[in-house]
Amino acid sequence: MQPKPKFIRQYSIFEKMKTLLPILFFLLPFISAAQQCDCAINFDYMVSRVGSDYAGFNDKIKVTNKKAFEKFTNSLRKNAVAAKSVDSCYVILRSWTNYFKDSHLRVQLDWRYREKYPEVAKFLNARFAKPKNSPVSIEKLDSKTNFKILDDKTVLLRLPSFEWSEKKNIDSLLKNYNQQLMKLPNWIIDLRGNTGGTDYAFSGLMPFIYTKPIKIKPDEFLSSKENINILTENLKDTDLSKAGKDFIINLIKLMEQYPNQFVNPSGKDSFEIKLDTVYQFPIKVAILIDRNTASSAESFLLSAMQSDKVKIYGENSAGMLDYNNTQYFNIPCKDFNLVIPIGRSKRLPEYPIDNIGIKPDIKIEVKEVDKINYILQALKN
C-alpha cells in the first residue's frame, strides 16, 4: 500500500487539474463521434462503482485526504456535465481514476473506438503517458511465445504474455521440448513486455525452477454485490478452465456468506508451496525483465526469485500487483471500458509493489543493445 497521502499533496493535484483540464479541452480535436455519451451519467457510474467495488478504495481514501478528494471529484463532475464529446469525457474520467495511482484501475477507450479513430486515441492516451525519466530500450521484442537453443548449454524461453490464451501455448512448449529442457543447465526466461494475465499461465514452469518451499501471500477479494454479479457472468466464458471455474464458484459462495467484506479463499494469511522433486536441470535460471513486466508476470517473479537457481536481470518491473484480479464493468457509454481490481494482496501494507516494482539482482542498462547476449556471457562465468 502506498504511504498515506498528505492533505496538501492531494490539494495540489486538485489545483493542477483545475489548470490542466481547460487546456486539454482546448487542444482536443472534438471530433464528431458516432455515439454522443452523457458524460455526467458515466462519471457518476464510475464514481459509484469504484467506491463500492474497488479493493483499494478505503486504503487510499482516508480521513486525511477525504475532503480534498471530494473537492477534486466535484470539480471534475462539473466538467463532466459540460462535456459534449467522447474524447473530452475520456479526459475527465481518466483524470479521476489516475488520482488513485493504480494502473489496474482505469477507464480506457473501447477497442472499437480505437479502431475507428486511431489517431485520436493515440493523441488522448499520449496525454496520460508516464513521463520517461530514463531512456526506453529500442530492442524489438518477439511477440510470440517460443523456445530457442542458444548454445550447447543454454535455452531461451520467450514469454511475452501470461494471458489465459497463452497458458496452452506455454504448457505445449514445455511438453514438446521437455527432453531438451531437462538436459540444458542454463535457462534464460525473457519476460520483457509481459503485462501479465493469470497466475495459472506460468504454473507449468514452477517445477523446473523449484529448489525449496515457496512462500506465498494470497489475495483477498471485496465481496460487493456487483463484484459477485461480475464473477457470476465470468462463469459463462467457454474458454475458462475447470480449475478457473471451480475457483470462481468457491469464491462466489464465500462472498455471499460475507457480504461487503474482504474474503480470503485460501483461508490463510500466508502459505507454502512444497514440491516432491528438485530437478538437476536447469542449474542456472536468468529471468530478464523491464519496466513493462507487470501484474501476473510480477507474481511469477515473487515466486521464482525464491529459488536458489534464479537471478533477475534488467530494470525494475512495472509495479502493478498490489490490487489485482481486474474485472470489466458495463459503463453506460460503449466507447469506454471501466476496469476495476476487486482483489488485493495480503502482502499489504508491509510489502507494497505498486509504483515501485521488483528490483533485479543484476541491473542491465537500457542502452545495452543485446541483453540476451549480455546474460549469455554472464552465465558462462
One Martini backbone bead per residue (centre of mass of N, CA, C, O) as a GRO file, in nm:
protein
  381
    1MET     BB    1   0.098   0.034   0.019
    2GLN     BB    2   0.071   0.346   0.017
    3PRO     BB    3   0.129   0.621   0.149
    4LYS     BB    4  -0.021   0.854   0.317
    5PRO     BB    5  -0.167   1.118   0.198
    6LYS     BB    6  -0.145   1.441   0.200
    7PHE     BB    7  -0.339   1.712   0.184
    8ILE     BB    8  -0.153   1.900   0.017
    9ARG     BB    9  -0.108   1.704  -0.217
   10GLN     BB   10  -0.403   1.673  -0.309
   11TYR     BB   11  -0.452   1.977  -0.355
   12SER     BB   12  -0.241   2.008  -0.583
   13ILE     BB   13  -0.385   1.826  -0.783
   14PHE     BB   14  -0.644   1.988  -0.804
   15GLU     BB   15  -0.513   2.250  -0.907
   16LYS     BB   16  -0.385   2.127  -1.159
   17MET     BB   17  -0.654   2.032  -1.296
   18LYS     BB   18  -0.784   2.315  -1.323
   19THR     BB   19  -0.565   2.392  -1.539
   20LEU     BB   20  -0.552   2.145  -1.740
   21LEU     BB   21  -0.839   2.090  -1.858
   22PRO     BB   22  -0.885   2.344  -2.037
   23ILE     BB   23  -0.644   2.281  -2.217
   24LEU     BB   24  -0.737   2.007  -2.320
   25PHE     BB   25  -1.004   2.102  -2.446
   26PHE     BB   26  -0.870   2.295  -2.650
   27LEU     BB   27  -0.686   2.066  -2.795
   28LEU     BB   28  -0.900   1.897  -2.874
   29PRO     BB   29  -1.072   1.783  -3.166
   30PHE     BB   30  -1.378   1.729  -3.149
   31ILE     BB   31  -1.512   1.499  -3.270
   32SER     BB   32  -1.762   1.322  -3.442
   33ALA     BB   33  -1.918   1.089  -3.289
   34ALA     BB   34  -2.127   0.825  -3.316
   35GLN     BB   35  -2.146   0.852  -2.992
   36GLN     BB   36  -2.320   1.043  -2.760
   37CYS     BB   37  -2.228   1.090  -2.433
   38ASP     BB   38  -2.316   1.108  -2.103
   39CYS     BB   39  -2.084   1.208  -1.884
   40ALA     BB   40  -2.225   1.225  -1.605
   41ILE     BB   41  -2.329   0.935  -1.599
   42ASN     BB   42  -2.045   0.802  -1.621
   43PHE     BB   43  -1.920   0.937  -1.377
   44ASP     BB   44  -2.117   0.832  -1.160
   45TYR     BB   45  -2.073   0.536  -1.214
   46MET     BB   46  -1.772   0.524  -1.157
   47VAL     BB   47  -1.777   0.632  -0.864
   48SER     BB   48  -1.965   0.413  -0.753
   49ARG     BB   49  -1.803   0.158  -0.830
   50VAL     BB   50  -1.535   0.226  -0.694
   51GLY     BB   51  -1.649   0.272  -0.404
   52SER     BB   52  -1.768  -0.040  -0.392
   53ASP     BB   53  -1.539  -0.237  -0.576
   54TYR     BB   54  -1.266  -0.130  -0.488
   55ALA     BB   55  -1.002  -0.266  -0.306
   56GLY     BB   56  -0.846   0.039  -0.261
   57PHE     BB   57  -1.024   0.269  -0.153
   58ASN     BB   58  -0.987   0.262   0.173
   59ASP     BB   59  -0.670   0.287   0.149
   60LYS     BB   60  -0.675   0.585  -0.014
   61ILE     BB   61  -0.934   0.693   0.147
   62LYS     BB   62  -0.902   0.923   0.397
   63VAL     BB   63  -0.928   1.156   0.634
   64THR     BB   64  -0.677   1.325   0.522
   65ASN     BB   65  -0.816   1.322   0.196
   66LYS     BB   66  -1.129   1.345   0.158
   67LYS     BB   67  -1.187   1.646   0.098
   68ALA     BB   68  -1.001   1.672  -0.148
   69PHE     BB   69  -1.134   1.448  -0.311
   70GLU     BB   70  -1.421   1.572  -0.324
   71LYS     BB   71  -1.333   1.830  -0.466
   72PHE     BB   72  -1.215   1.695  -0.714
   73THR     BB   73  -1.474   1.545  -0.799
   74ASN     BB   74  -1.665   1.793  -0.827
   75SER     BB   75  -1.503   1.935  -1.045
   76LEU     BB   76  -1.524   1.707  -1.261
   77ARG     BB   77  -1.833   1.696  -1.276
   78LYS     BB   78  -1.872   1.973  -1.401
   79ASN     BB   79  -1.721   1.896  -1.660
   80ALA     BB   80  -1.908   1.659  -1.737
   81VAL     BB   81  -2.165   1.826  -1.788
   82ALA     BB   82  -2.015   1.998  -2.028
   83ALA     BB   83  -1.954   1.762  -2.189
   84LYS     BB   84  -1.981   1.666  -2.565
   85SER     BB   85  -1.754   1.440  -2.582
   86VAL     BB   86  -1.569   1.161  -2.574
   87ASP     BB   87  -1.284   1.282  -2.541
   88SER     BB   88  -1.342   1.478  -2.303
   89CYS     BB   89  -1.455   1.259  -2.113
   90TYR     BB   90  -1.204   1.083  -2.096
   91VAL     BB   91  -1.027   1.287  -1.948
   92ILE     BB   92  -1.200   1.296  -1.693
   93LEU     BB   93  -1.207   0.996  -1.614
   94ARG     BB   94  -0.899   0.949  -1.616
   95SER     BB   95  -0.828   1.164  -1.404
   96TRP     BB   96  -0.974   1.025  -1.172
   97THR     BB   97  -0.832   0.741  -1.168
   98ASN     BB   98  -0.535   0.861  -1.137
   99TYR     BB   99  -0.548   0.937  -0.836
  100PHE     BB  100  -0.477   0.626  -0.734
  101LYS     BB  101  -0.223   0.502  -0.860
  102ASP     BB  102  -0.360   0.258  -1.052
  103SER     BB  103  -0.322   0.068  -1.337
  104HIS     BB  104  -0.576  -0.124  -1.293
  105LEU     BB  105  -0.726   0.143  -1.268
  106ARG     BB  106  -0.965   0.215  -1.537
  107VAL     BB  107  -1.021   0.410  -1.823
  108GLN     BB  108  -1.102   0.304  -2.156
  109LEU     BB  109  -1.087   0.270  -2.480
  110ASP     BB  110  -1.249   0.115  -2.696
  111TRP     BB  111  -1.162  -0.078  -2.962
  112ARG     BB  112  -1.360   0.052  -3.163
  113TYR     BB  113  -1.263   0.339  -3.124
  114ARG     BB  114  -0.961   0.289  -3.187
  115GLU     BB  115  -1.021   0.184  -3.477
  116LYS     BB  116  -1.176   0.444  -3.584
  117TYR     BB  117  -0.970   0.649  -3.391
  118PRO     BB  118  -0.643   0.625  -3.377
  119GLU     BB  119  -0.533   0.920  -3.350
  120VAL     BB  120  -0.702   1.006  -3.109
  121ALA     BB  121  -0.614   0.783  -2.913
  122LYS     BB  122  -0.316   0.857  -2.921
  123PHE     BB  123  -0.346   1.147  -2.822
  124LEU     BB  124  -0.486   1.091  -2.551
  125ASN     BB  125  -0.281   0.880  -2.425
  126ALA     BB  126  -0.031   1.069  -2.431
  127ARG     BB  127  -0.141   1.252  -2.186
  128PHE     BB  128  -0.099   0.977  -1.983
  129ALA     BB  129   0.184   0.935  -1.998
  130LYS     BB  130   0.461   0.848  -1.864
  131PRO     BB  131   0.734   0.975  -1.766
  132LYS     BB  132   1.066   0.977  -1.904
  133ASN     BB  133   1.344   0.930  -1.695
  134SER     BB  134   1.430   0.706  -1.901
  135PRO     BB  135   1.531   0.520  -2.132
  136VAL     BB  136   1.419   0.325  -2.402
  137SER     BB  137   1.425   0.043  -2.547
  138ILE     BB  138   1.495  -0.059  -2.902
  139GLU     BB  139   1.424  -0.338  -2.884
  140LYS     BB  140   1.294  -0.607  -3.053
  141LEU     BB  141   1.013  -0.794  -2.965
  142ASP     BB  142   0.881  -1.092  -2.929
  143SER     BB  143   0.523  -1.181  -2.954
  144LYS     BB  144   0.602  -1.488  -2.912
  145THR     BB  145   0.593  -1.793  -2.797
  146ASN     BB  146   0.924  -1.941  -2.735
  147PHE     BB  147   1.198  -2.156  -2.852
  148LYS     BB  148   1.567  -2.151  -2.788
  149ILE     BB  149   1.884  -2.251  -2.886
  150LEU     BB  150   2.198  -2.101  -2.821
  151ASP     BB  151   2.353  -2.352  -2.696
  152ASP     BB  152   2.487  -2.634  -2.531
  153LYS     BB  153   2.358  -2.480  -2.241
  154THR     BB  154   2.128  -2.286  -2.376
  155VAL     BB  155   1.800  -2.149  -2.315
  156LEU     BB  156   1.518  -1.979  -2.470
  157LEU     BB  157   1.237  -1.812  -2.315
  158ARG     BB  158   0.958  -1.663  -2.465
  159LEU     BB  159   0.731  -1.453  -2.251
  160PRO     BB  160   0.489  -1.208  -2.338
  161SER     BB  161   0.253  -1.379  -2.182
  162PHE     BB  162  -0.031  -1.454  -1.923
  163GLU     BB  163  -0.263  -1.530  -2.066
  164TRP     BB  164  -0.495  -1.766  -2.102
  165SER     BB  165  -0.413  -1.832  -2.405
  166GLU     BB  166  -0.100  -1.899  -2.316
  167LYS     BB  167  -0.104  -2.158  -2.151
  168LYS     BB  168  -0.114  -2.359  -2.383
  169ASN     BB  169   0.157  -2.272  -2.511
  170ILE     BB  170   0.342  -2.319  -2.268
  171ASP     BB  171   0.273  -2.618  -2.214
  172SER     BB  172   0.355  -2.718  -2.496
  173LEU     BB  173   0.648  -2.631  -2.488
  174LEU     BB  174   0.729  -2.801  -2.234
  175LYS     BB  175   0.652  -3.072  -2.369
  176ASN     BB  176   0.805  -3.067  -2.651
  177TYR     BB  177   1.094  -2.969  -2.483
  178ASN     BB  178   1.168  -3.151  -2.238
  179GLN     BB  179   1.435  -3.290  -2.312
  180GLN     BB  180   1.603  -3.029  -2.335
  181LEU     BB  181   1.533  -2.897  -2.060
  182MET     BB  182   1.657  -3.155  -1.889
  183LYS     BB  183   1.975  -3.090  -2.011
  184LEU     BB  184   1.993  -2.783  -1.969
  185PRO     BB  185   2.157  -2.564  -1.741
  186ASN     BB  186   2.059  -2.299  -1.905
  187TRP     BB  187   1.832  -2.027  -1.848
  188ILE     BB  188   1.624  -1.799  -2.039
  189ILE     BB  189   1.374  -1.563  -1.928
  190ASP     BB  190   1.162  -1.361  -2.126
  191LEU     BB  191   0.960  -1.075  -1.978
  192ARG     BB  192   0.939  -0.861  -2.172
  193GLY     BB  193   0.627  -0.702  -2.188
  194ASN     BB  194   0.484  -0.858  -1.958
  195THR     BB  195   0.143  -0.781  -1.841
  196GLY     BB  196   0.010  -1.056  -1.798
  197GLY     BB  197  -0.299  -1.225  -1.634
  198THR     BB  198  -0.231  -1.542  -1.515
  199ASP     BB  199  -0.102  -1.772  -1.291
  200TYR     BB  200  -0.169  -2.032  -1.455
  201ALA     BB  201   0.032  -1.991  -1.697
  202PHE     BB  202   0.308  -2.059  -1.500
  203SER     BB  203   0.281  -2.336  -1.348
  204GLY     BB  204   0.467  -2.526  -1.535
  205LEU     BB  205   0.749  -2.389  -1.449
  206MET     BB  206   0.804  -2.436  -1.140
  207PRO     BB  207   0.934  -2.728  -1.126
  208PHE     BB  208   1.207  -2.648  -1.271
  209ILE     BB  209   1.292  -2.403  -1.045
  210TYR     BB  210   1.273  -2.563  -0.796
  211THR     BB  211   1.420  -2.586  -0.437
  212LYS     BB  212   1.195  -2.462  -0.237
  213PRO     BB  213   0.980  -2.339  -0.051
  214ILE     BB  214   0.700  -2.134  -0.135
  215LYS     BB  215   0.613  -1.819  -0.044
  216ILE     BB  216   0.271  -1.705   0.011
  217LYS     BB  217   0.058  -1.430  -0.065
  218PRO     BB  218  -0.254  -1.385  -0.075
  219ASP     BB  219  -0.572  -1.308  -0.181
  220GLU     BB  220  -0.833  -1.068  -0.151
  221PHE     BB  221  -1.197  -1.006  -0.161
  222LEU     BB  222  -1.453  -0.798  -0.259
  223SER     BB  223  -1.805  -0.850  -0.152
  224SER     BB  224  -1.978  -0.722  -0.360
  225LYS     BB  225  -2.253  -0.731  -0.550
  226GLU     BB  226  -2.112  -0.668  -0.827
  227ASN     BB  227  -1.879  -0.872  -0.802
  228ILE     BB  228  -2.061  -1.118  -0.804
  229ASN     BB  229  -2.191  -1.066  -1.082
  230ILE     BB  230  -1.931  -1.070  -1.248
  231LEU     BB  231  -1.841  -1.360  -1.172
  232THR     BB  232  -2.095  -1.499  -1.280
  233GLU     BB  233  -2.042  -1.416  -1.576
  234ASN     BB  234  -1.764  -1.564  -1.607
  235LEU     BB  235  -1.889  -1.861  -1.616
  236LYS     BB  236  -1.971  -1.828  -1.936
  237ASP     BB  237  -1.690  -1.888  -2.017
  238THR     BB  238  -1.569  -2.128  -2.242
  239ASP     BB  239  -1.243  -2.081  -2.178
  240LEU     BB  240  -1.269  -2.178  -1.901
  241SER     BB  241  -1.132  -2.350  -1.675
  242LYS     BB  242  -1.189  -2.569  -1.429
  243ALA     BB  243  -1.014  -2.428  -1.217
  244GLY     BB  244  -1.135  -2.146  -1.260
  245LYS     BB  245  -1.430  -2.222  -1.203
  246ASP     BB  246  -1.396  -2.336  -0.916
  247PHE     BB  247  -1.284  -2.081  -0.792
  248ILE     BB  248  -1.529  -1.893  -0.848
  249ILE     BB  249  -1.747  -2.056  -0.705
  250ASN     BB  250  -1.613  -2.042  -0.422
  251LEU     BB  251  -1.596  -1.733  -0.407
  252ILE     BB  252  -1.898  -1.669  -0.423
  253LYS     BB  253  -1.983  -1.822  -0.170
  254LEU     BB  254  -1.810  -1.651   0.022
  255MET     BB  255  -1.932  -1.373  -0.046
  256GLU     BB  256  -2.227  -1.445   0.037
  257GLN     BB  257  -2.151  -1.491   0.342
  258TYR     BB  258  -1.961  -1.200   0.319
  259PRO     BB  259  -2.077  -0.912   0.287
  260ASN     BB  260  -1.884  -0.635   0.248
  261GLN     BB  261  -1.607  -0.796   0.241
  262PHE     BB  262  -1.317  -0.959   0.300
  263VAL     BB  263  -1.202  -1.247   0.121
  264ASN     BB  264  -1.026  -1.572   0.178
  265PRO     BB  265  -0.987  -1.860   0.002
  266SER     BB  266  -0.737  -1.985   0.164
  267GLY     BB  267  -0.752  -1.908   0.490
  268LYS     BB  268  -0.472  -1.746   0.473
  269ASP     BB  269  -0.192  -1.531   0.515
  270SER     BB  270  -0.008  -1.788   0.457
  271PHE     BB  271   0.198  -2.003   0.239
  272GLU     BB  272   0.316  -2.319   0.107
  273ILE     BB  273   0.505  -2.458  -0.162
  274LYS     BB  274   0.541  -2.812  -0.212
  275LEU     BB  275   0.776  -3.027  -0.359
  276ASP     BB  276   0.923  -3.344  -0.434
  277THR     BB  277   1.111  -3.207  -0.665
  278VAL     BB  278   1.457  -3.156  -0.770
  279TYR     BB  279   1.601  -3.059  -1.041
  280GLN     BB  280   1.898  -3.061  -1.200
  281PHE     BB  281   1.744  -2.921  -1.438
  282PRO     BB  282   1.826  -2.638  -1.404
  283ILE     BB  283   2.088  -2.443  -1.263
  284LYS     BB  284   2.037  -2.176  -1.433
  285VAL     BB  285   1.820  -1.877  -1.393
  286ALA     BB  286   1.737  -1.620  -1.619
  287ILE     BB  287   1.549  -1.318  -1.566
  288LEU     BB  288   1.403  -1.095  -1.795
  289ILE     BB  289   1.336  -0.747  -1.735
  290ASP     BB  290   1.104  -0.466  -1.728
  291ARG     BB  291   0.889  -0.186  -1.704
  292ASN     BB  292   0.660  -0.399  -1.850
  293THR     BB  293   0.662  -0.588  -1.612
  294ALA     BB  294   0.346  -0.730  -1.502
  295SER     BB  295   0.162  -0.849  -1.261
  296SER     BB  296   0.174  -1.178  -1.312
  297ALA     BB  297   0.477  -1.149  -1.372
  298GLU     BB  298   0.536  -1.056  -1.077
  299SER     BB  299   0.429  -1.306  -0.941
  300PHE     BB  300   0.641  -1.492  -1.061
  301LEU     BB  301   0.887  -1.351  -0.938
  302LEU     BB  302   0.821  -1.397  -0.634
  303SER     BB  303   0.859  -1.708  -0.667
  304ALA     BB  304   1.125  -1.750  -0.834
  305MET     BB  305   1.330  -1.584  -0.640
  306GLN     BB  306   1.331  -1.831  -0.420
  307SER     BB  307   1.527  -1.962  -0.595
  308ASP     BB  308   1.860  -2.076  -0.627
  309LYS     BB  309   1.864  -2.052  -0.954
  310VAL     BB  310   1.777  -1.745  -0.945
  311LYS     BB  311   1.805  -1.450  -1.161
  312ILE     BB  312   1.764  -1.103  -1.200
  313TYR     BB  313   1.725  -0.905  -1.497
  314GLY     BB  314   1.759  -0.547  -1.551
  315GLU     BB  315   1.475  -0.376  -1.454
  316ASN     BB  316   1.233  -0.249  -1.311
  317SER     BB  317   0.933  -0.315  -1.268
  318ALA     BB  318   0.617  -0.175  -1.287
  319GLY     BB  319   0.406  -0.192  -1.047
  320MET     BB  320   0.124  -0.424  -1.066
  321LEU     BB  321  -0.010  -0.601  -0.769
  322ASP     BB  322  -0.177  -0.518  -0.516
  323TYR     BB  323  -0.415  -0.469  -0.720
  324ASN     BB  324  -0.645  -0.714  -0.849
  325ASN     BB  325  -0.850  -0.880  -1.038
  326THR     BB  326  -0.976  -0.774  -1.300
  327GLN     BB  327  -1.278  -0.598  -1.407
  328TYR     BB  328  -1.555  -0.557  -1.627
  329PHE     BB  329  -1.761  -0.276  -1.661
  330ASN     BB  330  -2.085  -0.151  -1.768
  331ILE     BB  331  -2.057   0.121  -1.898
  332PRO     BB  332  -2.278   0.310  -2.066
  333CYS     BB  333  -2.053   0.382  -2.256
  334LYS     BB  334  -1.922   0.203  -2.536
  335ASP     BB  335  -1.641   0.376  -2.561
  336PHE     BB  336  -1.596   0.241  -2.281
  337ASN     BB  337  -1.387   0.112  -2.012
  338LEU     BB  338  -1.427  -0.045  -1.692
  339VAL     BB  339  -1.155  -0.104  -1.461
  340ILE     BB  340  -1.151  -0.332  -1.170
  341PRO     BB  341  -1.001  -0.416  -0.877
  342ILE     BB  342  -1.111  -0.684  -0.636
  343GLY     BB  343  -0.817  -0.727  -0.530
  344ARG     BB  344  -0.575  -0.805  -0.262
  345SER     BB  345  -0.284  -0.820  -0.100
  346LYS     BB  346  -0.130  -0.967   0.193
  347ARG     BB  347   0.128  -0.784   0.187
  348LEU     BB  348  -0.037  -0.577   0.300
  349PRO     BB  349   0.148  -0.296   0.397
  350GLU     BB  350   0.454  -0.400   0.404
  351TYR     BB  351   0.472  -0.503   0.068
  352PRO     BB  352   0.495  -0.301  -0.173
  353ILE     BB  353   0.475  -0.250  -0.551
  354ASP     BB  354   0.337  -0.018  -0.636
  355ASN     BB  355   0.535   0.213  -0.804
  356ILE     BB  356   0.814   0.028  -0.781
  357GLY     BB  357   0.878  -0.269  -0.800
  358ILE     BB  358   1.113  -0.511  -0.906
  359LYS     BB  359   1.431  -0.579  -0.826
  360PRO     BB  360   1.712  -0.659  -0.960
  361ASP     BB  361   2.006  -0.826  -0.920
  362ILE     BB  362   2.084  -0.737  -1.226
  363LYS     BB  363   2.171  -0.466  -1.392
  364ILE     BB  364   2.058  -0.339  -1.711
  365GLU     BB  365   2.115  -0.129  -1.935
  366VAL     BB  366   1.923   0.013  -2.174
  367LYS     BB  367   2.164   0.059  -2.388
  368GLU     BB  368   2.171  -0.230  -2.419
  369VAL     BB  369   2.143  -0.405  -2.728
  370ASP     BB  370   2.210  -0.717  -2.597
  371LYS     BB  371   2.076  -0.883  -2.337
  372ILE     BB  372   2.102  -1.182  -2.399
  373ASN     BB  373   2.409  -1.182  -2.439
  374TYR     BB  374   2.480  -1.072  -2.164
  375ILE     BB  375   2.372  -1.323  -2.013
  376LEU     BB  376   2.524  -1.543  -2.160
  377GLN     BB  377   2.802  -1.449  -2.051
  378ALA     BB  378   2.735  -1.461  -1.747
  379LEU     BB  379   2.676  -1.780  -1.741
  380LYS     BB  380   2.985  -1.859  -1.796
  381ASN     BB  381   3.096  -1.766  -1.497
   0.00000   0.00000   0.00000
